[in-house]
């Protein structure tokens, strides 16, 4: 369908529109926008896709397409919030701390719930590593607390985070 849309097939665009609107509305839930603003953002994102942005999609699965579409809609919503001066980072410039996902308005309830469930399902040792890392501890500090070599801790955390990211990507959350 993406290829046909890229070729300008009106039937493909008609089939694509309901899918895009559903993905767009779900992506915008966390932003708590008025229905009119949400419709404007979805329309603007659709116009961007129609004007050629859809050609940037390089994925092969429907999950990758959903993630691509969510990203476009979320970026449009973030632009709207920035323009309205409602953009409030949780850290001062230069502090290096990333804003919380809820502050960015990019984490919808389904993705946050999936992450909670995924972390809860981890083995106790992996959950402890995740929580120590999430609290901002460095690998060296985690290694000292757990009695493991720092290289082992670093590789375990990297694998753990990649598994969580893969789960989020599969659900169109990342």
MIDOSE-1310 file (N, C-alpha, C; in nm, 2 decimals, decimal comma, always signed):
residues 174
xxxx	+0,08/-0,12/+0,00/+0,00/+0,00/+0,00/+0,09/+0,13/+0,00; +0,20/+0,12/+0,08/+0,29/+0,24/+0,08/+0,34/+0,27/-0,06; +0,38/+0,17/-0,13/+0,44/+0,19/-0,26/+0,33/+0,25/-0,35; +0,21/+0,20/-0,34/+0,10/+0,25/-0,43/+0,07/+0,39/-0,39
xxxx	+0,07/+0,42/-0,26/+0,05/+0,56/-0,22/+0,16/+0,65/-0,28; +0,28/+0,61/-0,27/+0,39/+0,68/-0,32/+0,38/+0,71/-0,47; +0,32/+0,61/-0,54/+0,30/+0,63/-0,68/+0,18/+0,71/-0,72; +0,11/+0,76/-0,61/-0,01/+0,85/-0,63/-0,14/+0,78/-0,66
xxxx	-0,15/+0,66/-0,62/-0,28/+0,58/-0,64/-0,38/+0,63/-0,55; -0,49/+0,69/-0,60/-0,60/+0,75/-0,51/-0,67/+0,64/-0,43; -0,68/+0,52/-0,48/-0,75/+0,41/-0,41/-0,66/+0,37/-0,29; -0,53/+0,37/-0,31/-0,44/+0,34/-0,20/-0,44/+0,44/-0,09
xxxx	-0,45/+0,57/-0,13/-0,46/+0,67/-0,03/-0,60/+0,66/+0,05; -0,70/+0,63/-0,02/-0,83/+0,61/+0,05/-0,82/+0,49/+0,15; -0,75/+0,39/+0,11/-0,73/+0,27/+0,21/-0,64/+0,31/+0,32; -0,54/+0,40/+0,29/-0,44/+0,44/+0,39/-0,50/+0,53/+0,50
xxxx	-0,59/+0,62/+0,46/-0,65/+0,72/+0,54/-0,70/+0,67/+0,67; -0,79/+0,57/+0,68/-0,84/+0,53/+0,81/-0,73/+0,47/+0,90; -0,64/+0,40/+0,84/-0,53/+0,35/+0,92/-0,45/+0,46/+0,98; -0,42/+0,56/+0,90/-0,34/+0,67/+0,95/-0,41/+0,75/+1,06
xxxx	-0,54/+0,77/+1,04/-0,62/+0,85/+1,14/-0,62/+0,77/+1,27; -0,64/+0,64/+1,27/-0,64/+0,56/+1,39/-0,51/+0,57/+1,46; -0,40/+0,55/+1,39/-0,26/+0,56/+1,45/-0,24/+0,70/+1,50; -0,28/+0,80/+1,43/-0,26/+0,94/+1,47/-0,34/+0,98/+1,59
xxxx	-0,46/+0,93/+1,60/-0,54/+0,96/+1,72/-0,48/+0,89/+1,85; -0,44/+0,77/+1,83/-0,37/+0,70/+1,94/-0,24/+0,77/+1,98; -0,17/+0,81/+1,89/-0,04/+0,88/+1,92/-0,06/+1,01/+1,99; -0,17/+1,07/+1,97/-0,20/+1,21/+2,03/-0,27/+1,20/+2,16
xxxx	-0,31/+1,08/+2,21/-0,38/+1,07/+2,33/-0,31/+1,14/+2,45; -0,18/+1,11/+2,45/-0,09/+1,16/+2,57/-0,08/+1,31/+2,57; -0,11/+1,37/+2,45/-0,09/+1,52/+2,44/-0,20/+1,60/+2,50; -0,31/+1,53/+2,52/-0,43/+1,60/+2,58/-0,47/+1,72/+2,51
xxxx	-0,48/+1,71/+2,38/-0,51/+1,83/+2,29/-0,66/+1,83/+2,27; -0,71/+1,94/+2,23/-0,86/+1,95/+2,20/-0,88/+1,87/+2,07; -1,00/+1,82/+2,05/-1,03/+1,75/+1,93/-1,00/+1,82/+1,80; -1,02/+1,95/+1,80/-0,99/+2,04/+1,68/-0,84/+2,04/+1,66
xxxx	-0,76/+2,06/+1,77/-0,62/+2,06/+1,75/-0,56/+1,93/+1,70; -0,62/+1,82/+1,76/-0,58/+1,68/+1,71/-0,61/+1,66/+1,56; -0,73/+1,71/+1,52/-0,76/+1,69/+1,38/-0,67/+1,78/+1,29; -0,63/+1,90/+1,34/-0,54/+1,98/+1,26/-0,40/+1,92/+1,25
xxxx	-0,36/+1,86/+1,36/-0,22/+1,79/+1,35/-0,23/+1,67/+1,26; -0,33/+1,59/+1,27/-0,34/+1,48/+1,18/-0,35/+1,52/+1,04; -0,43/+1,62/+1,01/-0,44/+1,67/+0,87/-0,31/+1,73/+0,82; -0,24/+1,80/+0,90/-0,11/+1,85/+0,87/-0,01/+1,74/+0,84
xxxx	-0,01/+1,64/+0,93/+0,08/+1,52/+0,91/+0,05/+1,45/+0,78; -0,08/+1,43/+0,75/-0,13/+1,36/+0,63/-0,08/+1,44/+0,51; -0,10/+1,57/+0,51/-0,05/+1,66/+0,40/+0,10/+1,64/+0,38; +0,17/+1,63/+0,48/+0,32/+1,61/+0,47/+0,35/+1,48/+0,41
xxxx	+0,28/+1,37/+0,45/+0,30/+1,24/+0,39/+0,26/+1,24/+0,24; +0,15/+1,31/+0,21/+0,11/+1,31/+0,07/+0,21/+1,39/-0,02; +0,27/+1,49/+0,04/+0,36/+1,58/-0,03/+0,50/+1,51/-0,05; +0,52/+1,39/+0,01/+0,64/+1,32/-0,02/+0,71/+1,26/+0,10
xxxx	+0,67/+1,29/+0,22/+0,73/+1,23/+0,34/+0,71/+1,08/+0,35; +0,61/+1,03/+0,29/+0,59/+0,88/+0,30/+0,70/+0,81/+0,22; +0,76/+0,88/+0,13/+0,87/+0,81/+0,06/+0,99/+0,79/+0,15; +1,00/+0,85/+0,26/+1,11/+0,83/+0,36/+1,09/+0,70/+0,44
xxxx	+0,98/+0,63/+0,43/+0,96/+0,51/+0,50/+1,04/+0,40/+0,43; +1,12/+0,33/+0,51/+1,21/+0,23/+0,46/+1,18/+0,09/+0,53; +1,08/+0,08/+0,61/+1,05/-0,04/+0,68/+0,98/-0,14/+0,59; +0,96/-0,26/+0,65/+0,90/-0,37/+0,57/+0,78/-0,43/+0,64
xxxx	+0,76/-0,39/+0,76/+0,64/-0,45/+0,84/+0,54/-0,35/+0,87; +0,42/-0,40/+0,91/+0,32/-0,31/+0,95/+0,35/-0,24/+1,08; +0,42/-0,31/+1,17/+0,47/-0,25/+1,30/+0,57/-0,13/+1,27; +0,65/-0,15/+1,17/+0,75/-0,04/+1,14/+0,67/+0,08/+1,08
xxxx	+0,57/+0,05/+1,00/+0,49/+0,16/+0,94/+0,41/+0,23/+1,05; +0,36/+0,16/+1,14/+0,29/+0,23/+1,26/+0,38/+0,32/+1,33; +0,50/+0,26/+1,36/+0,60/+0,34/+1,44/+0,64/+0,47/+1,36; +0,66/+0,46/+1,23/+0,69/+0,57/+1,14/+0,58/+0,67/+1,14
xxxx	+0,46/+0,63/+1,13/+0,34/+0,72/+1,13/+0,33/+0,79/+1,27; +0,35/+0,71/+1,38/+0,34/+0,77/+1,51/+0,44/+0,88/+1,53; +0,56/+0,85/+1,48/+0,67/+0,95/+1,49/+0,64/+1,08/+1,42; +0,58/+1,07/+1,30/+0,54/+1,19/+1,23/+0,44/+1,27/+1,30
xxxx	+0,33/+1,20/+1,35/+0,23/+1,27/+1,42/+0,28/+1,33/+1,55; +0,36/+1,26/+1,63/+0,41/+1,31/+1,75/+0,50/+1,43/+1,73; +0,58/+1,42/+1,62/+0,67/+1,54/+1,59/+0,59/+1,66/+1,56; +0,48/+1,64/+1,49/+0,39/+1,76/+1,45/+0,33/+1,81/+1,58
xxxx	+0,29/+1,73/+1,67/+0,23/+1,77/+1,80/+0,33/+1,85/+1,88; +0,45/+1,80/+1,89/+0,56/+1,86/+1,96/+0,58/+2,00/+1,91; +0,58/+2,01/+1,77/+0,60/+2,14/+1,71/+0,49/+2,24/+1,75; +0,37/+2,19/+1,75/+0,25/+2,27/+1,79/+0,27/+2,32/+1,94
xxxx	+0,31/+2,23/+2,03/+0,33/+2,27/+2,17/+0,44/+2,37/+2,18; +0,55/+2,35/+2,11/+0,66/+2,44/+2,12/+0,62/+2,58/+2,07; +0,54/+2,58/+1,96/+0,49/+2,71/+1,90/+0,40/+2,78/+2,00; +0,33/+2,71/+2,08/+0,24/+2,78/+2,18/+0,31/+2,81/+2,31
xxxx	+0,44/+2,79/+2,32/+0,51/+2,82/+2,44/+0,47/+2,74/+2,56; +0,42/+2,62/+2,53/+0,38/+2,53/+2,63/+0,49/+2,42/+2,66; +0,60/+2,44/+2,59/+0,71/+2,34/+2,60/+0,78/+2,37/+2,72; +0,78/+2,28/+2,82/+0,85/+2,31/+2,95/+0,94/+2,19/+2,97
xxxx	+1,07/+2,20/+2,95/+1,16/+2,09/+2,98/+1,18/+2,07/+3,13; +1,20/+1,95/+3,17/+1,21/+1,92/+3,31/+1,35/+1,95/+3,37; +1,45/+1,98/+3,28/+1,58/+2,01/+3,33/+1,63/+2,14/+3,27; +1,71/+2,22/+3,34/+1,76/+2,34/+3,29/+1,86/+2,31/+3,18
xxxx	+1,87/+2,40/+3,08/+1,97/+2,38/+2,97/+2,11/+2,36/+3,03; +2,18/+2,26/+2,98/+2,31/+2,23/+3,02/+2,32/+2,13/+3,13; +2,21/+2,09/+3,19/+2,21/+1,99/+3,30/+2,23/+1,85/+3,24; +2,19/+1,83/+3,12/+2,21/+1,70/+3,05/+2,10/+1,60/+3,08
xxxx	+2,01/+1,64/+3,17/+1,90/+1,54/+3,20/+1,80/+1,55/+3,09; +1,75/+1,43/+3,05/+1,64/+1,43/+2,95/+1,51/+1,45/+3,01; +1,42/+1,52/+2,94/+1,29/+1,53/+3,00/+1,22/+1,40/+3,02; +1,13/+1,39/+3,11/+1,05/+1,27/+3,13/+0,96/+1,25/+3,01
xxxx	+0,93/+1,13/+2,96/+0,85/+1,10/+2,85/+0,71/+1,18/+2,86; +0,65/+1,18/+2,98/+0,52/+1,25/+2,99/+0,54/+1,40/+2,96; +0,65/+1,46/+3,00/+0,67/+1,60/+2,98/+0,68/+1,62/+2,83; +0,74/+1,53/+2,75/+0,75/+1,55/+2,61/+0,62/+1,52/+2,54
xxxx	+0,53/+1,45/+2,61/+0,40/+1,42/+2,55/+0,41/+1,31/+2,45; +0,52/+1,23/+2,45/+0,54/+1,13/+2,35/+0,51/+0,99/+2,40; +0,49/+0,97/+2,53/+0,47/+0,83/+2,57/+0,32/+0,82/+2,60; +0,26/+0,73/+2,52/+0,11/+0,71/+2,54/+0,09/+0,61/+2,64
xxxx	-0,03/+0,60/+2,69/-0,06/+0,51/+2,80/-0,03/+0,36/+2,77; -0,05/+0,32/+2,65/-0,03/+0,18/+2,61/+0,12/+0,15/+2,62; +0,20/+0,24/+2,57/+0,35/+0,21/+2,57/+0,40/+0,21/+2,71; +0,36/+0,30/+2,80/+0,40/+0,31/+2,93/+0,36/+0,18/+3,01
xxxx	+0,24/+0,14/+2,98/+0,19/+0,01/+3,05/+0,27/-0,11/+3,00; +0,30/-0,11/+2,87/+0,38/-0,23/+2,82/+0,51/-0,23/+2,89; +0,58/-0,11/+2,90/+0,71/-0,11/+2,96/+0,70/-0,15/+3,11; +0,60/-0,11/+3,18/+0,58/-0,15/+3,32/+0,57/-0,30/+3,33
xxxx	+0,49/-0,36/+3,24/+0,47/-0,50/+3,24/+0,60/-0,58/+3,20; +0,67/-0,52/+3,11/+0,80/-0,59/+3,06/+0,90/-0,58/+3,17; +0,91/-0,47/+3,25/+1,00/-0,46/+3,36/+0,96/-0,56/+3,47; +0,83/-0,56/+3,50/+0,78/-0,65/+3,60/+0,81/-0,80/+3,57
xxxx	+0,81/-0,83/+3,44/+0,83/-0,97/+3,40/+0,98/-1,01/+3,39; +1,07/-0,92/+3,41/+1,21/-0,95/+3,41/+1,25/-1,03/+3,53; +1,36/-1,11/+3,51/+1,41/-1,18/+3,63/+1,46/-1,08/+3,73; +1,46/-1,12/+3,86/+1,49/-1,03/+3,97/+1,62/-0,95/+3,94
xxxx	+1,72/-1,03/+3,90/+1,86/-0,97/+3,88/+1,85/-0,86/+3,77; +1,78/-0,89/+3,66/+1,77/-0,80/+3,55/+1,69/-0,68/+3,59; +1,58/-0,70/+3,67/+1,50/-0,59/+3,71/+1,58/-0,49/+3,80; +1,67/-0,55/+3,89/+1,75/-0,47/+3,98/+1,85/-0,39/+3,89
xxxx	+1,91/-0,45/+3,79/+2,00/-0,38/+3,70/+1,93/-0,26/+3,64; +1,81/-0,29/+3,58/+1,73/-0,19/+3,51/+1,70/-0,07/+3,61; +1,66/-0,10/+3,73/+1,62/+0,00/+3,82/+1,74/+0,08/+3,86; +1,85/+0,02/+3,89/+1,97/+0,10/+3,92/+2,01/+0,19/+3,81
xxxx	+2,01/+0,14/+3,69/+2,04/+0,22/+3,57/+1,94/+0,34/+3,56; +1,81/+0,30/+3,57/+1,71/+0,41/+3,56/+1,72/+0,51/+3,67; +1,78/+0,48/+3,78/+1,80/+0,58/+3,89/+1,92/+0,67/+3,86; +1,99/+0,64/+3,76/+2,11/+0,72/+3,72/+2,24/+0,67/+3,76
xxxx	+2,25/+0,55/+3,82/+2,38/+0,50/+3,86/+2,46/+0,46/+3,74; +2,59/+0,49/+3,75/+2,68/+0,45/+3,64/+2,72/+0,30/+3,65; +2,76/+0,24/+3,54/+2,79/+0,10/+3,55/+2,90/+0,06/+3,66; +2,99/+0,15/+3,68/+3,09/+0,13/+3,78/+3,03/+0,12/+3,92
xxxx	+2,93/+0,21/+3,95/+2,86/+0,21/+4,07/+2,78/+0,08/+4,09; +2,71/+0,04/+3,98/+2,63/-0,08/+3,98/+2,72/-0,20/+4,01; +2,83/-0,20/+3,94/+2,93/-0,31/+3,96/+2,97/-0,32/+4,11; +3,00/-0,21/+4,17/+3,04/-0,21/+4,31/+2,93/-0,26/+4,40
xxxx	+2,81/-0,22/+4,37/+2,69/-0,26/+4,45/+2,66/-0,41/+4,43; +2,68/-0,46/+4,31/+2,64/-0,60/+4,28/+2,76/-0,70/+4,29; +2,88/-0,65/+4,30/+3,00/-0,73/+4,31/+3,03/-0,80/+4,18; +2,98/-0,75/+4,07/+3,01/-0,80/+3,93/+3,12/-0,71/+3,87
xxxx	+3,19/-0,76/+3,77/+3,29/-0,68/+3,70/+3,22/-0,57/+3,62; +3,27/-0,45/+3,61/+3,21/-0,34/+3,54/+3,17/-0,37/+3,39; +3,26/-0,45/+3,32/+3,23/-0,48/+3,18/+3,11/-0,57/+3,17; +3,10/-0,66/+3,26/+2,99/-0,76/+3,26/+2,86/-0,68/+3,29
xxxx	+2,86/-0,59/+3,38/+2,74/-0,50/+3,41/+2,71/-0,42/+3,29; +2,80/-0,36/+3,22/+2,78/-0,28/+3,11/+2,71/-0,36/+3,00; +2,76/-0,48/+2,97/+2,71/-0,56/+2,86/+2,57/-0,62/+2,90; +2,55/-0,65/+3,03/+2,42/-0,70/+3,07/+2,31/-0,59/+3,06
xxxx	+2,35/-0,47/+3,09/+2,26/-0,36/+3,08/+2,23/-0,33/+2,94; +2,33/-0,33/+2,85/+2,31/-0,30/+2,71/+2,21/-0,40/+2,65; +2,23/-0,53/+2,68/+2,14/-0,64/+2,63/+2,00/-0,62/+2,68; +1,99/-0,59/+2,81/+1,86/-0,57/+2,87/+1,78/-0,46/+2,81
xxxx	+1,85/-0,34/+2,79/+1,79/-0,23/+2,73/+1,75/-0,26/+2,59; +1,83/-0,33/+2,51/+1,80/-0,36/+2,37/+1,67/-0,45/+2,37; +1,66/-0,55/+2,46/+1,54/-0,63/+2,46/+1,42/-0,55/+2,49; +1,43/-0,45/+2,58/+1,31/-0,37/+2,61/+1,28/-0,28/+2,49
xxxx	+1,38/-0,22/+2,43/+1,36/-0,14/+2,31/+1,29/-0,22/+2,20; +1,34/-0,34/+2,18/+1,28/-0,42/+2,07/+1,13/-0,45/+2,10; +1,10/-0,47/+2,22/+0,96/-0,49/+2,26/+0,88/-0,37/+2,23; +0,93/-0,25/+2,26/+0,86/-0,13/+2,24/+0,85/-0,10/+2,09
xxxx	+0,96/-0,13/+2,01/+0,95/-0,11/+1,87/+0,84/-0,20/+1,81; +0,84/-0,32/+1,85/+0,74/-0,42/+1,80/+0,60/-0,37/+1,82; +0,57/-0,29/+1,92/+0,44/-0,24/+1,95/+0,42/-0,10/+1,89; +0,52/-0,05/+1,82/+0,51/+0,09/+1,76/+0,53/+0,20/+1,85
xx	+0,60/+0,17/+1,97/+0,62/+0,27/+2,07/+0,75/+0,35/+2,06; +0,84/+0,29/+1,99/+0,98/+0,36/+1,99/+1,02/+0,38/+1,85
